[in-house]
Amino acid sequence: MVTECSHFSFRFDDPGKGERKRVTRHKQQVILTVALVAMTRITLFSQSASPRDLLARFWELDGRGAQLFPERGRNVSEFFVASRAPRHNGITIIRDLVVGPPAFMRTGFQFYVEYTELGRIDLSKMRLSSSPQMMVRKRFEIVDLRAESGSPEPDWRINGVIPEPHVTVETAIRYIDGIRRKATDDFSRDRATKLITALERMR
């Protein structure tokens, strides 16, 4: 008798007349339990993040303000080879971001990320510089660090330094509004209000 379960096949011999059963029901249950555990591990591995998923997830979190509101979300440094995020003085406003198909490299994969740049905020001056809304294309490399981390499975990371925050208009407005609420003088509040007004025109 052959019992099939996904990619596994288990054969249980039917006992002959006068023979002692070689496989008891208990043993069959143990074998099936082991098979189910193995299939679960295979399913989890097949659903682990691919290099493209990793890159897309970073840009999704960054667009929502993961670098601007680190206390609310995931530390984006986990996505990168570099463990420390550099200090940025600006915020890039984008929309319509697309992660392209992979290109194989000796050390991993290469991707191009394309988005429409709407403008950039200089945080030191609280000033918005509008862009001509042109498509920007940037290259990223995803490398496997399993040799360094000792992981038995691929440990994909984005090579290079963490870019300055690239966020949506709504995320930028939320962030500048938080600065305005914390301002202790009228001048700073007025600058933040004017900046929010300029951002609202980008909606």
N, CA, C and O of each residue as an XYZ file, in Angstrom:
812
protein
N       0.861     -1.189      0.000
C       0.000      0.000      0.000
C       0.885      1.223      0.000
O       1.841      1.297      0.773
N       0.580      2.200     -0.866
C       1.347      3.418     -0.942
C       0.456      4.583     -0.561
O      -0.619      4.760     -1.136
N       0.900      5.392      0.420
C       0.192      6.598      0.832
C       0.965      7.791      0.325
O       2.145      7.944      0.642
N       0.308      8.663     -0.475
C       0.974      9.818     -1.041
C       0.549     11.068     -0.307
O      -0.621     11.223      0.043
N       1.496     11.962     -0.073
C       1.228     13.214      0.627
C       2.158     14.270      0.062
O       3.343     14.307      0.392
N       1.621     15.123     -0.785
C       2.399     16.178     -1.437
C       3.576     15.544     -2.160
O       3.365     14.693     -3.024
N       4.829     15.933     -1.836
C       6.013     15.419     -2.510
C       6.545     14.150     -1.861
O       7.588     13.646     -2.276
N       5.870     13.630     -0.873
C       6.355     12.466     -0.158
C       5.493     11.257     -0.491
O       4.288     11.382     -0.710
N       6.123     10.081     -0.528
C       5.399      8.825     -0.695
C       5.855      7.877      0.413
O       7.048      7.761      0.691
N       4.897      7.206      1.038
C       5.205      6.303      2.137
C       4.618      4.941      1.798
O       3.445      4.838      1.440
N       5.426      3.901      1.910
C       4.971      2.548      1.594
C       4.849      1.749      2.880
O       5.777      1.665      3.685
N       3.658      1.161      3.043
C       3.423      0.291      4.192
C       3.103     -1.099      3.639
O       2.138     -1.259      2.891
N       3.897     -2.095      3.998
C       3.678     -3.443      3.503
C       2.519     -4.095      4.233
O       2.462     -4.087      5.463
N       1.589     -4.665      3.460
C       0.464     -5.373      4.060
C       0.971     -6.681      4.655
O       1.732     -7.395      4.002
N       0.572     -7.007      5.862
C       1.079     -8.222      6.517
C       0.547     -9.474      5.836
O      -0.629     -9.550      5.480
N       1.407    -10.433      5.665
C       0.985    -11.708      5.102
C       0.309    -12.572      6.144
O       0.312    -12.274      7.339
N      -0.253    -13.622      5.665
C      -0.969    -14.506      6.578
C       0.009    -15.146      7.540
O       1.030    -15.698      7.129
N      -0.305    -15.071      8.814
C       0.517    -15.678      9.845
C       1.743    -14.850     10.220
O       2.478    -15.198     11.143
N       1.956    -13.744      9.489
C       3.106    -12.886      9.828
C       2.711    -11.874     10.886
O       1.567    -11.425     10.959
N       3.692    -11.533     11.699
C       3.483    -10.427     12.640
C       3.516     -9.130     11.861
O       4.350     -8.960     10.971
N       2.613     -8.206     12.187
C       2.585     -6.922     11.479
C       3.905     -6.198     11.692
O       4.364     -6.031     12.822
N       4.514     -5.767     10.578
C       5.788     -5.075     10.678
C       5.634     -3.564     10.898
O       6.554     -2.895     11.368
N       4.472     -3.052     10.553
C       4.223     -1.621     10.766
C       2.915     -1.475     11.521
O       1.849     -1.773     10.983
N       2.987     -1.030     12.728
C       1.792     -0.830     13.531
C       1.169      0.530     13.226
O       1.801      1.390     12.612
N      -0.063      0.710     13.657
C      -0.747      1.983     13.440
C       0.005      3.131     14.111
O       0.068      4.242     13.585
N       0.569      2.842     15.277
C       1.310      3.889     15.977
C       2.519      4.336     15.170
O       2.796      5.531     15.066
N       3.242      3.369     14.596
C       4.412      3.712     13.805
C       4.012      4.498     12.559
O       4.720      5.417     12.149
N       2.881      4.139     11.959
C       2.417      4.869     10.793
C       2.127      6.328     11.145
O       2.455      7.244     10.391
N       1.506      6.520     12.304
C       1.191      7.877     12.728
C       2.464      8.683     12.962
O       2.522      9.867     12.632
N       3.485      8.039     13.533
C       4.751      8.727     13.761
C       5.376      9.147     12.435
O       5.871     10.266     12.302
N       5.352      8.247     11.457
C       5.933      8.547     10.152
C       5.196      9.699      9.479
O       5.813     10.601      8.913
N       3.875      9.653      9.548
C       3.095     10.728      8.942
C       3.324     12.054      9.634
O       3.356     13.100      8.985
N       3.487     12.017     10.966
C       3.763     13.251     11.708
C       5.088     13.860     11.277
O       5.187     15.069     11.073
N       6.106     13.015     11.140
C       7.413     13.499     10.678
C       7.303     14.093      9.286
O       7.924     15.112      8.983
N       6.500     13.442      8.432
C       6.324     13.947      7.066
C       5.657     15.314      7.063
O       6.048     16.200      6.303
N       4.648     15.484      7.915
C       3.958     16.773      7.978
C       4.884     17.875      8.461
O       4.834     18.996      7.955
N       5.737     17.563      9.446
C       6.712     18.550      9.923
C       7.670     18.926      8.803
O       8.001     20.099      8.627
N       8.115     17.926      8.044
C       9.045     18.201      6.944
C       8.399     19.062      5.881
O       9.027     19.978      5.351
N       7.123     18.767      5.561
C       6.417     19.565      4.560
C       6.214     20.988      5.034
O       6.279     21.926      4.239
N       5.966     21.158      6.340
C       5.815     22.507      6.882
C       7.085     23.305      6.724
O       7.039     24.486      6.381
N       8.225     22.675      6.969
C       9.507     23.365      6.816
C       9.742     23.752      5.371
O      10.245     24.839      5.088
N       9.373     22.851      4.440
C       9.544     23.158      3.021
C       8.644     24.317      2.617
O       9.060     25.192      1.858
N       7.405     24.327      3.124
C       6.472     25.411      2.804
C       6.994     26.737      3.311
O       6.943     27.737      2.596
N       7.505     26.760      4.564
C       8.045     28.005      5.118
C       9.242     28.480      4.314
O       9.402     29.677      4.076
N      10.092     27.534      3.892
C      11.271     27.939      3.116
C      10.858     28.520      1.781
O      11.434     29.510      1.330
N       9.848     27.905      1.129
C       9.433     28.388     -0.181
C       8.789     29.762     -0.090
O       8.750     30.499     -1.076
N       8.278     30.114      1.100
C       7.622     31.397      1.262
C       8.555     32.451      1.859
O       8.121     33.571      2.129
N       9.839     32.108      2.071
C      10.767     33.083      2.620
C      10.993     34.187      1.605
O      10.783     33.996      0.407
N      11.422     35.344      2.092
C      11.534     36.508      1.234
C      12.590     36.294      0.158
O      13.718     35.897      0.449
N      12.214     36.560     -1.078
C      13.156     36.519     -2.183
C      13.926     37.836     -2.214
O      13.536     38.790     -1.541
N      15.021     37.905     -2.990
C      15.742     39.181     -3.090
C      14.838     40.333     -3.534
O      14.941     41.440     -3.004
N      13.968     40.083     -4.488
C      13.071     41.142     -4.954
C      12.069     41.543     -3.876
O      11.775     42.726     -3.705
N      11.541     40.547     -3.142
C      10.608     40.840     -2.050
C      11.276     41.698     -0.983
O      10.663     42.612     -0.432
N      12.541     41.392     -0.696
C      13.277     42.148      0.316
C      13.403     43.614     -0.089
O      13.159     44.513      0.715
N      13.786     43.845     -1.341
C      13.962     45.215     -1.813
C      12.628     45.957     -1.851
O      12.544     47.119     -1.454
N      11.587     45.277     -2.332
C      10.268     45.907     -2.392
C       9.748     46.227     -0.996
O       9.111     47.260     -0.789
N      10.017     45.345     -0.042
C       9.552     45.576      1.324
C      10.239     46.786      1.940
O       9.601     47.583      2.627
N      11.552     46.927      1.694
C      12.248     48.104      2.214
C      11.626     49.382      1.679
O      11.350     50.304      2.446
N      11.402     49.447      0.371
C      10.857     50.678     -0.215
C       9.433     50.946      0.260
O       9.029     52.100      0.400
N       8.681     49.892      0.504
C       7.330     50.070      1.042
C       7.380     50.686      2.438
O       6.654     51.636      2.732
N       8.238     50.141      3.289
C       8.366     50.666      4.652
C       8.932     52.075      4.652
O       8.490     52.929      5.421
N       9.905     52.315      3.793
C      10.509     53.642      3.732
C       9.480     54.674      3.274
O       9.443     55.790      3.793
N       8.654     54.304      2.310
C       7.623     55.218      1.836
C       6.617     55.593      2.909
O       6.032     56.676      2.882
N       6.423     54.680      3.856
C       5.491     54.941      4.961
C       6.153     55.674      6.132
O       5.495     56.017      7.114
N       7.466     55.908      6.012
C       8.138     56.682      7.049
C       8.908     55.867      8.060
O       9.066     56.304      9.200
N       9.397     54.686      7.681
C      10.124     53.848      8.637
C      11.370     54.542      9.173
O      11.742     54.336     10.328
N      12.023     55.367      8.344
C      13.199     56.086      8.829
C      12.815     57.334      9.617
O      13.562     57.770     10.493
N      11.662     57.906      9.311
C      11.228     59.125      9.994
C      10.560     58.826     11.325
O      10.638     59.622     12.261
N       9.902     57.674     11.405
C       9.214     57.271     12.635
C       9.742     55.902     13.072
O       8.984     54.933     13.063
N      11.003     55.796     13.448
C      11.580     54.482     13.780
C      10.895     53.806     14.947
O      10.918     52.580     15.055
N      10.281     54.592     15.828
C       9.622     53.995     16.987
C       8.336     53.283     16.608
O       7.805     52.508     17.403
N       7.826     53.531     15.410
C       6.553     52.933     14.992
C       6.722     51.702     14.116
O       5.778     50.931     13.941
N       7.895     51.514     13.574
C       8.050     50.419     12.616
C       9.373     49.703     12.739
O      10.062     49.785     13.756
N       9.703     49.011     11.694
C      10.890     48.168     11.658
C      12.131     49.008     11.376
O      12.078     49.996     10.644
N      13.241     48.597     11.967
C      14.511     49.253     11.724
C      15.001     48.867     10.330
O      15.312     47.701     10.085
N      15.071     49.825      9.425
C      15.406     49.515      8.039
C      16.857     49.065      7.884
O      17.215     48.511      6.845
N      17.694     49.287      8.886
C      19.082     48.833      8.788
C      19.163     47.312      8.691
O      20.176     46.773      8.245
N      18.102     46.616      9.106
C      18.069     45.163      9.006
C      18.097     44.692      7.554
O      18.453     43.545      7.280
N      17.729     45.559      6.634
C      17.684     45.189      5.225
C      19.044     45.335      4.537
O      19.230     44.850      3.421
N      19.989     45.999      5.198
C      21.227     46.387      4.539
C      22.444     45.679      5.116
O      22.436     45.207      6.253
N      23.498     45.619      4.289
C      24.768     45.093      4.748
C      25.323     46.004      5.828
O      25.810     45.531      6.855
N      25.254     47.314      5.600
C      25.701     48.289      6.602
C      24.757     48.255      7.786
O      23.539     48.293      7.615
N      25.312     48.182      8.989
C      24.478     48.039     10.183
C      24.005     49.376     10.743
O      23.064     49.416     11.535
N      24.651     50.474     10.338
C      24.287     51.783     10.881
C      23.772     52.682      9.770
O      24.332     52.729      8.674
N      22.700     53.390     10.072
C      22.127     54.311      9.097
C      22.828     55.662      9.189
O      22.990     56.194     10.287
N      23.245     56.227      8.055
C      23.861     57.559      8.095
C      22.824     58.622      8.437
O      21.625     58.400      8.275
N      23.280     59.762      8.904
C      22.376     60.849      9.234
C      22.039     61.619      7.957
O      22.925     62.071      7.232
N      20.737     61.755      7.702
C      20.293     62.443      6.495
C      19.683     63.795      6.860
O      19.034     63.946      7.896
N      19.909     64.770      5.985
C      19.363     66.110      6.199
C      18.219     66.433      5.255
O      17.750     67.570      5.203
N      17.772     65.434      4.513
C      16.717     65.696      3.554
C      15.735     64.549      3.428
O      15.990     63.433      3.882
N      14.605     64.845      2.801
C      13.565     63.860      2.521
C      13.174     64.004      1.059
O      12.866     65.109      0.612
N      13.180     62.919      0.312
C      12.762     62.938     -1.079
C      11.307     62.497     -1.169
O      10.924     61.481     -0.589
N      10.502     63.261     -1.895
C       9.075     62.957     -2.061
C       8.894     62.228     -3.395
O       9.294     62.735     -4.443
N       8.292     61.041     -3.350
C       8.163     60.234     -4.565
C       6.756     59.638     -4.681
O       5.948     59.695     -3.754
N       6.504     59.068     -5.850
C       5.292     58.276     -6.076
C       5.555     57.319     -7.235
O       6.558     57.438     -7.938
N       4.636     56.364     -7.424
C       4.685     55.421     -8.545
C       5.993     54.636     -8.588
O       6.630     54.542     -9.637
N       6.389     54.078     -7.454
C       7.637     53.313     -7.399
C       7.427     51.903     -7.928
O       6.420     51.257     -7.636
N       8.400     51.436     -8.716
C       8.353     50.091     -9.298
C       9.721     49.436     -9.134
O      10.750     50.051     -9.409
N       9.721     48.182     -8.683
C      10.948     47.384     -8.611
C      10.995     46.487     -9.833
O      10.089     45.686    -10.061
N      12.065     46.624    -10.626
C      12.181     45.865    -11.868
C      12.578     44.421    -11.652
O      12.769     43.991    -10.514
N      12.706     43.664    -12.741
C      13.090     42.249    -12.652
C      14.557     42.098    -12.273
O      15.340     43.032    -12.442
N      14.935     40.924    -11.760
C      16.325     40.718    -11.327
C      17.266     40.432    -12.488
O      16.866     39.906    -13.527
N      18.507     40.790    -12.285
C      19.592     40.395    -13.177
C      20.633     39.664    -12.342
O      21.072     40.175    -11.311
N      21.029     38.483    -12.774
C      21.922     37.648    -11.972
C      23.329     38.223    -11.956
O      23.839     38.670    -12.983
N      23.961     38.210    -10.767
C      25.366     38.579    -10.594
C      26.086     37.436     -9.892
O      25.451     36.530     -9.353
N      27.376     37.483     -9.900
C      28.161     36.424     -9.249
C      27.899     36.394     -7.751
O      27.908     35.327     -7.138
N      27.668     37.556     -7.161
C      27.477     37.638     -5.709
C      26.013     37.757     -5.298
O      25.721     37.842     -4.106
N      25.097     37.764     -6.245
C      23.689     37.913     -5.897
C      22.855     38.358     -7.077
O      22.917     37.769     -8.157
N      22.070     39.406     -6.862
C      21.177     39.894     -7.912
C      21.228     41.415     -7.982
O      21.528     42.098     -7.002
N      20.928     41.914     -9.160
C      20.872     43.356     -9.382
C      19.456     43.739     -9.791
O      18.814     43.053    -10.587
N      18.985     44.845     -9.232
C      17.646     45.348     -9.547
C      17.728     46.842     -9.858
O      18.603     47.555     -9.366
N      16.792     47.289    -10.687
C      16.606     48.718    -10.894
C      15.276     49.125    -10.270
O      14.254     48.463    -10.455
N      15.313     50.224     -9.530
C      14.108     50.783     -8.920
C      13.792     52.095     -9.630
O      14.659     52.957     -9.774
N      12.557     52.238    -10.066
C      12.138     53.451    -10.764
C      10.998     54.113     -9.992
O      10.118     53.439     -9.455
N      11.031     55.440     -9.948
C       9.962     56.190     -9.290
C       9.925     57.603     -9.854
O      10.877     58.070    -10.479
N       8.804     58.268     -9.617
C       8.662     59.669    -10.002
C       9.026     60.540     -8.814
O       8.427     60.423     -7.745
N      10.005     61.412     -8.997
C      10.426     62.307     -7.917
C       9.641     63.608     -8.011
O       9.645     64.280     -9.043
N       8.963     63.954     -6.909
C       8.142     65.165     -6.876
C       8.889     66.353     -6.288
O       8.610     67.496     -6.650
N       9.831     66.103     -5.389
C      10.561     67.189     -4.750
C      11.415     66.676     -3.611
O      11.459     65.480     -3.323
N      12.095     67.616     -2.970
C      12.967     67.256     -1.852
C      12.873     68.327     -0.771
O      12.859     69.524     -1.060
N      12.807     67.872      0.480
C      12.750     68.777      1.632
C      14.137     68.864      2.254
O      14.744     67.851      2.602
N      14.623     70.088      2.388
C      15.859     70.342      3.130
C      15.453     70.579      4.581
O      14.903     71.628      4.914
N      15.726     69.603      5.438
C      15.276     69.682      6.827
C      15.991     70.769      7.619
O      15.437     71.301      8.580
N      17.217     71.101      7.224
C      17.937     72.137      7.955
C      17.322     73.517      7.729
O      17.415     74.395      8.587
N      16.690     73.699      6.561
C      16.075     74.986      6.233
C      14.551     74.911      6.186
O      13.875     75.925      6.016
N      14.010     73.679      6.340
C      12.563     73.463      6.241
C      12.043     74.065      4.938
O      11.080     74.832      4.922
N      12.708     73.694      3.854
C      12.378     74.249      2.556
C      12.142     73.130      1.553
O      12.883     72.147      1.527
N      11.115     73.278      0.732
C      10.780     72.282     -0.283
C      11.243     72.755     -1.655
O      10.912     73.859     -2.087
N      11.999     71.922     -2.322
C      12.414     72.191     -3.698
C      11.652     71.241     -4.609
O      11.806     70.024     -4.504
N      10.842     71.779     -5.495
C      10.055     70.942     -6.396
C      10.922     70.400     -7.524
O      11.852     71.064     -7.982
N      10.606     69.185     -7.966
C      11.298     68.559     -9.088
C      10.392     68.583    -10.308
O       9.179     68.740    -10.165
N      10.954     68.431    -11.518
C      10.128     68.452    -12.734
C       9.319     67.173    -12.947
O       8.869     66.907    -14.062
N       9.131     66.388    -11.900
C       8.355     65.144    -11.940
C       8.845     64.213    -13.045
O       8.072     63.748    -13.882
N      10.127     63.962    -13.021
C      10.723     63.044    -13.985
C      10.968     61.690    -13.343
O      11.089     61.575    -12.123
N      11.040     60.665    -14.187
C      11.287     59.319    -13.689
C      12.752     59.160    -13.317
O      13.645     59.490    -14.097
N      12.986     58.648    -12.112
C      14.345     58.398    -11.620
C      14.576     56.895    -11.598
O      13.689     56.125    -11.227
N      15.769     56.485    -11.998
C      16.117     55.058    -12.043
C      17.396     54.835    -11.252
O      18.425     55.450    -11.532
N      17.324     53.945    -10.255
C      18.489     53.660     -9.424
C      18.748     52.157     -9.369
O      17.825     51.343     -9.403
N      20.037     51.813     -9.282
C      20.444     50.411     -9.261
C      20.762     49.956     -7.842
O      21.384     50.684     -7.069
N      20.326     48.740     -7.509
C      20.598     48.155     -6.193
C      21.093     46.723     -6.372
O      20.663     46.002     -7.272
N      21.999     46.339     -5.497
C      22.512     44.979     -5.486
C      22.052     44.268     -4.213
O      22.116     44.822     -3.116
N      21.588     43.032     -4.386
C      21.174     42.198     -3.258
C      22.162     41.049     -3.154
O      22.330     40.287     -4.105
N      22.816     40.919     -2.010
C      23.847     39.897     -1.837
C      23.445     38.933     -0.722
O      22.637     39.256      0.148
N      24.033     37.747     -0.778
C      23.746     36.689      0.199
C      24.854     36.665      1.251
O      26.022     36.452      0.927
N      24.479     36.886      2.507
C      25.458     36.940      3.600
C      25.459     35.680      4.450
O      25.913     35.708      5.594
N      24.964     34.587      3.914
C      24.867     33.380      4.756
C      26.236     32.898      5.226
O      26.346     32.324      6.309
N      27.293     33.125      4.420
C      28.632     32.707      4.839
C      29.078     33.477      6.075
O      29.736     32.922      6.955
N      28.713     34.774      6.141
C      29.092     35.588      7.292
C      28.191     35.345      8.497
O      28.655     35.337      9.637
N      26.894     35.147      8.235
C      25.939     34.997      9.336
C      25.844     33.573      9.858
O      25.340     33.346     10.958
N      26.329     32.606      9.069
C      26.242     31.217      9.485
C      24.866     30.609      9.294
O      24.593     29.520      9.799
N      23.996     31.300      8.569
C      22.643     30.798      8.342
C      22.658     29.683      7.305
O      23.383     29.781      6.315
N      21.866     28.611      7.512
C      21.801     27.540      6.506
C      20.985     27.950      5.283
O      21.058     27.295      4.244
N      20.217     29.018      5.396
C      19.372     29.496      4.306
C      19.899     30.841      3.809
O      20.647     31.509      4.523
N      19.522     31.247      2.600
C      19.987     32.542      2.082
C      19.663     33.697      3.023
O      18.552     33.796      3.544
N      20.640     34.560      3.232
C      20.485     35.733      4.089
C      20.678     36.966      3.204
O      21.759     37.553      3.166
N      19.619     37.345      2.498
C      19.710     38.421      1.515
C      19.752     39.785      2.188
O      18.984     40.054      3.111
N      20.654     40.645      1.721
C      20.757     42.019      2.211
C      21.013     42.960      1.036
O      21.543     42.561     -0.001
N      20.627     44.204      1.224
C      20.875     45.232      0.221
C      22.283     45.765      0.436
O      22.635     46.189      1.536
N      23.084     45.740     -0.622
C      24.465     46.206     -0.513
C      24.514     47.727     -0.614
O      23.768     48.329     -1.387
N      25.391     48.343      0.167
C      25.527     49.796      0.130
C      24.927     50.461      1.357
O      24.440     49.798      2.273
N      24.972     51.792      1.352
C      24.453     52.562      2.490
C      22.955     52.791      2.341
O      22.407     52.723      1.241
N      22.313     53.059      3.452
C      20.874     53.319      3.445
C      20.623     54.695      2.824
O      21.201     55.684      3.274
N      19.782     54.772      1.812
C      19.516     56.074      1.189
C      18.686     56.962      2.100
O      18.064     56.489      3.051
N      18.683     58.256      1.799
C      17.851     59.151      2.588
C      16.386     58.772      2.402
O      16.044     58.153      1.394
N      15.520     59.122      3.336
C      14.115     58.723      3.244
C      13.465     59.147      1.931
O      13.570     60.299      1.510
N      12.797     58.196      1.298
C      11.996     58.443      0.100
C      10.550     58.122      0.479
O      10.199     56.955      0.651
N       9.719     59.141      0.608
C       8.393     58.947      1.188
C       7.300     59.505      0.280
O       7.561     60.249     -0.666
N       6.075     59.121      0.600
C       4.919     59.665     -0.107
C       4.609     61.067      0.405
O       5.133     61.501      1.431
N       3.753     61.762     -0.328
C       3.345     63.105      0.093
C       2.677     63.054      1.461
O       2.957     63.891      2.320
N       1.801     62.086      1.669
C       1.075     61.991      2.936
C       2.027     61.756      4.104
O       1.851     62.334      5.176
N       3.031     60.913      3.901
C       4.003     60.660      4.963
C       4.793     61.915      5.286
O       5.054     62.205      6.454
N       5.177     62.666      4.251
C       5.925     63.907      4.476
C       5.091     64.918      5.251
O       5.597     65.582      6.156
N       3.824     65.034      4.901
C       2.939     65.973      5.615
C       2.820     65.572      7.079
O       2.872     66.426      7.964
N       2.660     64.285      7.334
C       2.535     63.801      8.710
C       3.799     64.097      9.510
O       3.728     64.469     10.682
N       4.946     63.932      8.878
C       6.210     64.171      9.572
C       6.408     65.663      9.878
O       6.784     66.022     10.994
N       6.158     66.518      8.902
C       6.337     67.956      9.118
C       5.303     68.486     10.113
O       5.592     69.405     10.879
N       4.114     67.914     10.103
C       3.108     68.321     11.083
C       3.571     67.981     12.500
O       3.303     68.729     13.439
N       4.266     66.854     12.650
C       4.819     66.509     13.957
C       5.873     67.510     14.406
O       5.952     67.853     15.586
N       6.683     67.979     13.457
C       7.673     69.012     13.783
C       6.977     70.301     14.197
O       7.396     70.967     15.144
N       5.915     70.647     13.483
C       5.174     71.872     13.821
C       4.579     71.793     15.219
O       4.610     72.778     15.957
N       4.048     70.659     15.589
C       3.434     70.503     16.907
C       4.465     70.623     18.027
O       4.144     71.064     19.130
N       5.710     70.226     17.736
C       6.757     70.282     18.753
C       7.502     71.621     18.770
O       8.321     71.863     19.657
N       7.221     72.490     17.796
C       7.928     73.769     17.712
C       7.644     74.625     18.939
O       6.528     74.643     19.459
N       8.661     75.323     19.383
C       8.528     76.152     20.598
C       8.493     77.648     20.295
O       8.419     78.464     21.214
N       8.547     78.013     19.010
C       8.487     79.434     18.659
C       7.642     79.613     17.405
O       7.471     78.679     16.623
N       7.121     80.813     17.222
C       6.223     81.110     16.105
C       6.927     80.979     14.758
O       6.318     80.542     13.781
N       8.199     81.353     14.699
C       8.932     81.285     13.431
C       9.003     79.852     12.909
O       8.753     79.600     11.730
N       9.343     78.926     13.785
C       9.441     77.517     13.378
C       8.080     76.957     12.998
O       7.965     76.192     12.040
N       7.052     77.334     13.742
C       5.703     76.867     13.417
C       5.249     77.412     12.070
O       4.620     76.691     11.295
N       5.554     78.665     11.781
C       5.156     79.269     10.508
C       5.873     78.595      9.332
O       5.268     78.348      8.289
N       7.144     78.306      9.505
C       7.893     77.633      8.434
C       7.307     76.256      8.148
O       7.169     75.858      6.992
N       6.964     75.528      9.217
C       6.377     74.196      9.037
C       5.011     74.293      8.375
O       4.675     73.462      7.531
N       4.216     75.298      8.745
C       2.885     75.482      8.154
C       2.997     75.770      6.658
O       2.249     75.206      5.859
N       3.921     76.638      6.281
C       4.126     76.949      4.867
C       4.588     75.722      4.086
O       4.186     75.511      2.941
N       5.431     74.924      4.717
C       5.913     73.703      4.067
C       4.776     72.709      3.849
O       4.683     72.077      2.797
N       3.920     72.578      4.850
C       2.769     71.669      4.711
C       1.850     72.156      3.594
O       1.337     71.345      2.824
N       1.636     73.448      3.496
C       0.794     74.010      2.439
C       1.379     73.663      1.054
O       0.645     73.306      0.132
N       2.694     73.774      0.931
C       3.346     73.442     -0.342
C       3.223     71.951     -0.646
O       3.028     71.570     -1.800
N       3.334     71.119      0.363
C       3.191     69.681      0.165
C       1.776     69.295     -0.227
O       1.577     68.402     -1.051
N       0.791     69.967      0.362
C      -0.603     69.665      0.037
C      -0.915     69.923     -1.435
O      -1.803     69.286     -2.003
N      -0.190     70.855     -2.053
C      -0.393     71.120     -3.476
C       0.121     69.990     -4.358
O      -0.204     69.924     -5.543
N       0.922     69.105     -3.781
C       1.438     67.957     -4.532
C       0.476     66.779     -4.545
O       0.687     65.812     -5.276
N      -0.560     66.854     -3.755
C      -1.490     65.726     -3.674
C      -2.186     65.483     -5.015
O      -3.004     64.571     -5.130
